[in-house]
Amino acid sequence: MITRETTVVIIGGGPGGYEAALVGAQLGANVTIIERLGVGGAAVLTDCVPSKALIATADYMSDFEVAGGLGVRLTDDEGDVVDDVVAQPQTVNERILALAAAQSADIHDGLERAGVRIISGTARLAARDRVFAETDSGSEEIAADVVLVATGATPRVLPTAVPDGERILTWQQIYSLTELPERIVVIGSGVTGAELAQAFLGLGSEVVLVSSRDRVLPGEDADAATVIEEVFRKRGMEVLSRSRAAGVERTPSGVVVRLEDGRTVEGSHALLAVGSIPATGGIGLEELGVGLSESGHVQVDRVSRTSVPGIYAAGDCTGVLPLASVAAMQGRIAMWHALGAAVAPLNVRGVAATIFTEPEIATVGIGQVAADETPDVQSVTLPLSRNPRAKMQGITDGFVKLFCRTGYGTVLGGVVVAPKASELIHPVALAVQNRLNVDQVASTITVYPSLSGSIAEAARQLHQPE
């Protein structure tokens, strides 16, 4: 039975860390969490929460453009039509940082109410059962029956493009800007690059997106990525495909991005979005024999155990799936397992993921590549432009795609490209997680008119005759 004498030390206060701390406290352990940035970690303070808040602001800007097509116009005090809506970057960023700080404070309060001890500082594993904490006021060695490493990841930078926080930026540094970049060159067209390129475009910047691959979002559903790239270009973004950045240099008025083929791209700012690296160095993992991959990620099993008994890991430092939701579940599972509670191993089959472009891309389960490689999988794609609610809202881009098992009709996966696709994917995730078949999805009555009606319609088209 767990008692307050059972000690848990968690290194890192992001979603994997703080959710684990709450479970540990709930199960009666003595829990200490060590975090240098602030509770919530990078996910809340510099990454996920701020970036999605910035994107939400840009979305509001684009709503005004859509409103014009619906017959709605803004007018000034004299009754003249206002053509341009202008963002105030300093006000926007101040709001975003205040929002992130408030979210961190809420999490901090929740942990304290649960009885979790919070140390502001850095940590290093001194032994399998001891953690060394370093704070501004001194150092402390803490005994630990269980250790959870949840240190996350940091932005990857190029040796030829060193961020200066002014003109050459990582995604964690953009919230210090007081003026909107006149022309920002975004290097990297993965999830972070695509999201932030969309955000700055929506806020009013000229945007050049440098993509080393044939298309943006190379790791995503090809049909969805094609829609997003077409939207980018249609809205005025310059997309440079098959263009790899070789370096970035400051100029008196901005930056010059050098491409490997010899071309150069000028801009007022450059944003590096070339991936992340796990924050696993220098904290004692290698010295204790904790298994790391070649990329530096902590190797874990499906209950978050590392190769060393008593040491667990969760979140982006493990490289399982770089999602806050997965990090949180890994952290919970680690505590349930370590403290002897009933636990099911991590199941990523029903994990939904969203790319917060406009429109959003939400996915769950298998994708098109896996479907094409599997002979007994069927799919259907319905354009949103045919949906009556989409017509009412002026939505012209996007689709719903479902995959099912031939003969059985079991829903295996889905893709939704739409405004607020992150909300629409949930019924598909429920179907995948619970192995529902397309007839069960189709027979559930949807609201008319609604975008979710297209999910039910796609399921009806995949009906498996007996």
N, C-alpha and C positions, 0 to 999 in steps of 0.2 A: 504494500500500500504506500502511496506517495505521501510524504510528510514535508513540513517546511524545512527539514534537514536535508532534503534532496535539493541540490543546488544546480541551477541551469545558468550558464553564461552564454549570451548571444552577442556575437560580434557583427554589428551592422543593424541599423534601425529602419531599413526600408520595409516594403511589404512582407518579404519573407521573414524578417526579424521581428517586426512588431506583432504580426499575426501569431507567430510562434510564441512570443512572450505572453500574449493573452491566453493562449491555450495552456501554456505551462502554469501560469498563475491559477487558471481555472481548475487545473488538476491538483493544485495544492503544493507545487514546488516553490522554492525560493529562487526567484528569477532576477537576473541582472542583465541589462542591455547596455552595450557600449556603442556609442555613435558619435562621430566627430562633426558632421554637418548639422544635425538636428533630427529629431524623430520624424520618420517618414522618408529620410534619406534622400538620395538624388531623385527618386521617382516623384516625390512630393515637392521638393524644393527647387530642383533645376531641370528636371526632365519631363516626365509624363504629365503631371498636373499643369505646369506652366505652358508647355507646348500646346496642350489641348485647349487651354484657355485662350492662347494667342490665336489658334485656329478658329475657335468659336467667335472671336472678335472679327476675324476676316470673313467668316460666314455671314455675319450680320451685314457687313459691307456689301456682299454679293446679293443679299436678299433685296436690297434696294434696286439693284439692276433687274432682278426678276420681277419686282413689283411694277416696274415700268411697262413690262409686257402684259401685265394684268390690268393696266389702265389706272395705276396709282402713281401719283407724282408728288414730290415734295415741293412746297413753295416757301418763299421767304416772306417777311413782313409786308412787302409790297405786292405780294401775290405772284411774283415771277417764279417760274419753274426753276428749281435747283437741279442742275445736271450732275454735279459731283458731290459725293459724300467723302469727307476727308478724315483720316485717322490722325489722332494726336499721340504719337509714339510714347512720349514720356508718361502721359496719363495712362495709356494702355499698359505699359510695363509696370508702372507703380501699382495699378490694380492687380495685375497678375501676381506680382511678388507678395502683395498683401494677402491675396487669396491663398497662395501657397503657404505663407506663414500661418495663416489662420487654420488651415488644414493640419499643419504640423502641430500647432498648439492643441487642437482637438484630440489628435492621436496621443499626444503627451499626457493630456488630462485623463484620457481613458486608461492609459497604462498605469498612471499613478493611482487611480481609483481601484485598479485591479491589484495593487500592491507590488507592482514591478519597480525595482530600483533602476534608475536611469543615470548613467555616467556619460558626461560629455567629454569625449576624448578619443584616443586611438587605442588599439589593442593588438597584442601579439601573444601567440600561444607559447607559453614557457615550457609546458609539458602537456601530456595527454589530459591531465586533470587540473591544470593550472593556467590561468590567463593573466597576463601582465597588462594593466591599464595605465595609460599615461595621460594626465590631464594638465591643465594650466597651473593647478595648485600642487602638483606632485605626482607620485606614482603609487600604484597599489597592486598587490598580487592577490588574485581571487581564486579560491579552490572551486573546482567544478566537477560535479558528477557527470554532467552532459554539457557539451559545447556545440553550439550551432554557428557555423560560418555563413554569414549572409552579407558579404561585402560588396556585392553588385559588380558594376563595370564602369569604366570611364571612357570618354571619347577617344577614339584612335586618331592620332595626328600623323602628318607626314614630316619626315626630317627636312624636306624642302619647302614646307609650308607650316612654319611654327606660329601658332596663334599668339596674337598680342593683345587680344581683348578690345581692340579699337577698330581695326579694319579687317584683320584676319581672325575669324571667330570660330569657336566650336558652338554647338547648339546650347551649351550651358551658359554662354557669354552674351547671348543676344538680348537678354533682358536688362542689360546695362545701357543699351542704346537710348539716346535722348532724341534722336532724329531718325526719320525713316530713311533707310538706304535708298539712294537714288537709283542705283543699278547694282543688284547683288548677284554674284556668281556663286551658285550652289554646286559644290563638288560632291557628287555621289547621288545616285537616283534610286537608292533603296528606300525603305519606309521613312526614315527620318528625313532624308533629302527631299523626297516627294512631298511629304507633309509640310515641311517648312517652306519649300519653294511655292507651294500653293498658298500658304499663309501670307507670305510677303507679297505675292502677286495680288491677292485679295485686298491687302492693305494699301496698295497703290505703288509698290516698287516695280521697276523694270527687273525682270528675272531672267537669268541665263542658267539653265540646268545642264551641267556637264555629266553625261552618262557614258560609262565605259562599255556598256552593253548595247545590243541592238534596240532595246526599248527600255523605258523606265520600268521600275518595279520588276526586275528580271526574275525574282523568286516567287512572284504571285501568278495567279490565273492569267493566262495570256490574253483572253478576251477582256477581262477586267482591266488589265494594264493598258490595253489598246484604247479602251474608252477613256481612261484617265489621261493618257498622252494626247489624244485628240482634243480633249477639253482644255488641257494646258495650252496647246498650240492655238486653239480657237480663241482663247482669252488673251493671247498676246505673249505667252512665254516663249522664249527661244530655247529649244531643246537640241543640244548637240549630242547626237547618238554616236556610238563607237569612238568616243573621245576621252582619252585617259589623261588626267592632270599629271604633269611632271613636277610642278612647283608653283608657289605663289610668292610674289614680291610686292613690297610696299612701293608706292610712288608718292610724289608730293601731294597728289589729290585723291589717291585711292589705291587700287591694286592692279597688278597684271598677273593673270593666270597663264602659265605656260603649259601647253599640251605636248604630249609625247611626239606628235607628228610635226612639231615645229610651229604650229599656229599659236597665237596669243589671244586672250580675251581680256578686255579691260572692264573694270567696274569700280564702283565706289567702295564696295565691301566684298569679301569672300567668306563663305560659310562652309566649313569642313563637315561633311556628313559621310565619312568613309568607314563607318562601323565603330565598334567598341572593343575594348580589351578587358578581360576579367581583372578585378582588383584583388589579386591573390598573392602578389609578390610582397616579400618582406614581413609577413605576419607569422612565420614559423611553420607553415604547412609542409614544406619540403623537408625541413629538419626532423619533423616527426614521422615522415614517411607517408603522408597523405597523398594518395594518387592524383596526379594532375595529367591532363591531356597535353598534347604538343602545343595547343593554343593557350595553355595556362589555366583552363577551366578545371574546377574540382570535379573529379569523377564520383558519381553517386549512383546508388541503385534506386528502385522505385519507392522506397520508404526513406529516401534522403540520407542513407548511411554512406560514409566515406570508407576508405580502406582501413581506417584506424578505429577500433571499437570505442564508442562513446563520443566520437566526433561526427557531426552531421553537417550538411551544407544545403543551402536553398537559394533560389533566385538566379540572377544573371551570372553570378560567379560560377554556376554549374553548367551553363550552356544548354540546359534542357530545352526550354522555350523562353525567349526573352520577353515575357509578358508578366505584368504585375500580378495578374490573376493566378498565373501558374506559380510564381514565387510565393505568394501567400499560401497556396495550397501545399506546396512543398514544405513550407515552414510549419504548418499545422500538422501535416503527416509526420514530420520529424519528431514533434513533441508527443503526439499520440503514441508513436512507436517507442520512443525513448522512455516514456513514463508509463508504459504498460497498458495503455488504453486500447480498445478495439480500433483497428485501422485497416483500411483497404489501400493497396498500393496505388500510386499515382496513375491515373488513366487519362491520357491526353486525347483519346478518341473524340470526346465531345467538347473539347476546348475550342471556343470561338475566338477569333482574332479579328481586329479591325484596323484598317489603315484610314486615318482621318483626313483624307483628301476631300475634295468636293466635286462629285459625289464620293461618299465613303465606299470602301470595299470591305465587306465582312465575309469571312470564310469559316467553315467548320467541316471536320471529317476529311474524306479523301478529296483530291482535286482533279483537274482535267488530265494531268500527266499520268497519275495512278489509274484513272478510269480508262485512258487509252491503252494502258498496258495490261488491263484486265478484261478478258473476253466476255464475262457475264455481267457487265455493268452497262446500264442505260442512262442516258441523260436527256434533259430538255432545257432549253433556254427561252425565256419569254422577255421580250423588250418591255421596259416600263412605259414606253411611249404609248402603248396600247391600253394601259391601265387608266380607268376613268378618274381616279383620285390624282394620279400623276398629271393628267391633262388639266385638272382644276388648279393644281399648284404650279403649273408652268414647268414641270419636269420633263425634259426631253432626252436626257442621257441616263443610261443604266439598264440593268436587267436582273432577272432572277434565274438562277440555274440550280437544278437539283440532280443528284446522282442516286440511282437505286440499283439493287441486285435484281437481275433478270430472273423472272419466274417467281421469286419470293416478294419482290417489291420493297424490301428493307431499305430504308433511307440511309445512305452511306455518307452523304456530304452535301454541301451546298455553297453557293456563292451568291451574294446579294451586292449589287452596285446601285446605290441609291442615296439620297439624303437620309441621314440617320439610319444607315444600314446596320450600325451597331445595335440598334434597338430591334430591327426587323429580323436579325439572324437568330434570335432566341428560340422561336418555335422550331427552326431547323435543328438547332443544337439539342433541344429536348428530344426531337425525333431520332437524331443520331445516337445520343447518349442512351436512350431507352429502347433502341432497336425497333422503333415503330415502322410500319410499312406505309406506302404512299396512300393506300386507301384510308387508313386511319387519319392521316393528315388531311386528305381531301374531304372526308366526311365531317370534319370539325368546321362548323359554320363560322365564317368570318364576317366582319362588319362590311357593309356596302354603303358607300364606296370606301376602299382602304387599299393602301399599298400591299398590306399582308394578303389581300385577296389574290395577288399574283402567285404567292407561295402555294395557296390551295389549288389554284388553277394549274400550276406546274405539276403538282402531285396528281391531279386528275388526268393530265395528259400522260402520266407514267403508269396509269392503271394497268395491272397485269391480268389479262383475261385467263380464265381457267381452262 
